[in-house]
Amino acid sequence: MEDLKRRKRLRHSLIALFTVIIFILPFIITNNYYRSVLVIIGIYTTVVVGLCLLMGYAGQISLGHAGFYGLGAYVSGVLTSTYDVSPWIAILLGAVGTGLVAYIIGIPIFRLQGHYLALATLGLGLIIHVVMMEEVDITGGPSGLTKSIPYLSIGRFELNTDFKYYFLVWIVALAAIILANNVVHSRIGRALRSVHGSEFAAQSLGVDTGKYKLQVFTLSAIYASVAGSLYAHYITFISPSPFGLMTSIQFLVMAVVGGLASIWGPIFGVTAITLLTEGLKYIVPKMIPQAGGEYEIVVYGVILVIIMIFLPEGITSGIVNIYEGWRHRKELADVTSGDK
Amino acid sequence: MSLLEISNLTKSFGGILAVNEVSFSVNNGEIIAVIGPNGAGKTTLFNLMTGIYQPTGGQVLFNGNNIIGMSAHRIAGLGIARTFQNLQIFNNMTVLENVMVGRHTKSKTGLLGAIFPISRVQREEREIVEKAMKKLTLVGLANKAMVGADNLPYGRQKMLEISRAIALEPELLLLDEPAAGLNSTETRKLVKIIYKLRDQGVTIILVEHDMETVMEIADRLVVLNFGNKLAEGTPVEIQNNQEVIAAYLGEEDLVC
């Protein structure tokens, strides 16, 4: 199939182009604050790629991904700071552990559907958050870990600046995108999309829908965990607050804004929301000096509603659709002008 | 031994008997038609045979194995494929991808293989595409392979469902009203495809209202009425069966 190969080539060249841009960017942007924002975007992208795989392809919602993100961060943080475990091994252990937690908890909660499943994952996220707050001996409670978390290093090369860390984070994010892309264009990806199209038909063709939903849930939890570990080694201090419900909602908004059923969606969604959040942090205190941190949730709510009404498939598909609509109108105009 | 043996199959929905103690068997290579007025329980019968519904009683033996209680995906894995009365096309996929899903039970790449597509996985993927294209060629949709499935007209979507079902290489194919909504040219094409499949050794059970087509292609018919089996026999026998005529084919004629 020539057509199939051409599409594959196009996908590969898009990824290659994107990789080049990613590696040039930190040389153009020299401001440390902007670089740190790019690092955070890379970390969030990894989480949201996994979440999009779950929501866009398996059609399952998760309101608990900040929990998995936090698990990764805490396993890395606690093991490296308190027990002097090698950071790389800690990341691996975090990923495996989080994957196991997601798998085992996924077995019962994937018997639920729709809103019930969303609520179950919400509860799961809250439970993990409560454990972080209450297990003071291990986690340090609400005030966080007392010992500082070491920087990651490759051999004796310590990744202790935004510039150096940027490359690690984005290599991971790119790997996350490429691997997710592999899944989407595989037997498993098709099986997942078929479930979205018609669960009856999928089952009647031998697709074990429950099995694949659970597997992708686990995979997306592992993505979140690795991102959490990277976050811990970047900030070198963790407390429970960045891993609460608000973060889960933030991930969800990023996924929806970017567009669920596209591997490029996460990057757009994460970038848009992160820039917006950073912008708000700057603007809102100037406009409303007494505003607390919670105004963000209002903004997220408004964005979610607007996106759902005007670009229900997210920015990425939205732009494509608008472009195609415009082209269609242009063609139509060309045809009708020929009539005159 | 017959390929499929249905005995005393019963399904009630809150006291309403949709299928009541229905028994019949299907031999290898046969084309069986299940007919009956609307609401006779034909589609329910299909849903029971494919694990979508669990029966209230009775059993279904496929190649000697009782498939009652098995989940739908396991039954598909045993070699029973079906199409749906209300089309269940994967509208979010291309025509080719739809049929590629049909190869699911015939391929085995797992999540790990999907994440890291080593050469074995790529080979399997190529094989899936090739087989799927063959099935599309069989129903005359090969030139639409890359089109979004939702862009096909109704008749072609029905053909797509058939090619998707046979991509599973089933021993038994259940067609739920395959001719409904087709024009006469499309129906002729459908009949040809059904014969072709039969020649390839596929056993076929179809639910159909188009009596002309049914009488032409079916080796035997099973007539259902209000969930009960009214009659079973060759097309000639059924056409001459007084009960069937009264209940179904010619009730209005008798009244007039």
Boltz contact constraints between the chains, C-beta under 6 A:
constraints:
  - contact:
      token1: [A, 3]
      token2: [B, 146]
      max_distance: 6.0
  - contact:
      token1: [A, 179]
      token2: [B, 115]
      max_distance: 6.0
  - contact:
      token1: [A, 182]
      token2: [B, 115]
      max_distance: 6.0
  - contact:
      token1: [A, 182]
      token2: [B, 117]
      max_distance: 6.0
  - contact:
      token1: [A, 183]
      token2: [B, 114]
      max_distance: 6.0
  - contact:
      token1: [A, 183]
      token2: [B, 115]
      max_distance: 6.0
  - contact:
      token1: [A, 186]
      token2: [B, 114]
      max_distance: 6.0
  - contact:
      token1: [A, 187]
      token2: [B, 107]
      max_distance: 6.0
  - contact:
      token1: [A, 187]
      token2: [B, 109]
      max_distance: 6.0
  - contact:
      token1: [A, 188]
      token2: [B, 111]
      max_distance: 6.0
  - contact:
      token1: [A, 188]
      token2: [B, 114]
      max_distance: 6.0
  - contact:
      token1: [A, 190]
      token2: [B, 97]
      max_distance: 6.0
  - contact:
      token1: [A, 190]
      token2: [B, 100]
      max_distance: 6.0
  - contact:
      token1: [A, 190]
      token2: [B, 101]
      max_distance: 6.0
  - contact:
      token1: [A, 191]
      token2: [B, 104]
      max_distance: 6.0
  - contact:
      token1: [A, 193]
      token2: [B, 92]
      max_distance: 6.0
  - contact:
      token1: [A, 193]
      token2: [B, 93]
      max_distance: 6.0
  - contact:
      token1: [A, 194]
      token2: [B, 90]
      max_distance: 6.0
  - contact:
      token1: [A, 194]
      token2: [B, 101]
      max_distance: 6.0
  - contact:
      token1: [A, 196]
      token2: [B, 92]
      max_distance: 6.0
  - contact:
      token1: [A, 197]
      token2: [B, 90]
      max_distance: 6.0
  - contact:
      token1: [A, 197]
      token2: [B, 91]
      max_distance: 6.0
  - contact:
      token1: [A, 197]
      token2: [B, 92]
      max_distance: 6.0
  - contact:
      token1: [A, 198]
      token2: [B, 88]
      max_distance: 6.0
  - contact:
      token1: [A, 200]
      token2: [B, 88]
      max_distance: 6.0
  - contact:
      token1: [A, 201]
      token2: [B, 88]
      max_distance: 6.0
  - contact:
      token1: [A, 203]
      token2: [B, 72]
      max_distance: 6.0
  - contact:
      token1: [A, 203]
      token2: [B, 73]
      max_distance: 6.0
  - contact:
      token1: [A, 204]
      token2: [B, 50]
      max_distance: 6.0
  - contact:
      token1: [A, 204]
      token2: [B, 72]
      max_distance: 6.0
  - contact:
      token1: [A, 204]
      token2: [B, 76]
      max_distance: 6.0
  - contact:
      token1: [A, 204]
      token2: [B, 82]
      max_distance: 6.0
  - contact:
      token1: [A, 205]
      token2: [B, 76]
      max_distance: 6.0
  - contact:
      token1: [A, 205]
      token2: [B, 101]
      max_distance: 6.0
  - contact:
      token1: [A, 205]
      token2: [B, 102]
      max_distance: 6.0
  - contact:
      token1: [A, 205]
      token2: [B, 104]
      max_distance: 6.0
  - contact:
      token1: [A, 206]
      token2: [B, 73]
      max_distance: 6.0
  - contact:
      token1: [A, 206]
      token2: [B, 76]
      max_distance: 6.0
  - contact:
      token1: [A, 206]
      token2: [B, 77]
      max_distance: 6.0
  - contact:
      token1: [A, 206]
      token2: [B, 104]
      max_distance: 6.0
  - contact:
      token1: [A, 206]
      token2: [B, 105]
      max_distance: 6.0
  - contact:
      token1: [A, 207]
      token2: [B, 73]
      max_distance: 6.0
  - contact:
      token1: [A, 207]
      token2: [B, 104]
      max_distance: 6.0
  - contact:
      token1: [A, 208]
      token2: [B, 73]
      max_distance: 6.0
  - contact:
      token1: [A, 215]
      token2: [B, 111]
      max_distance: 6.0
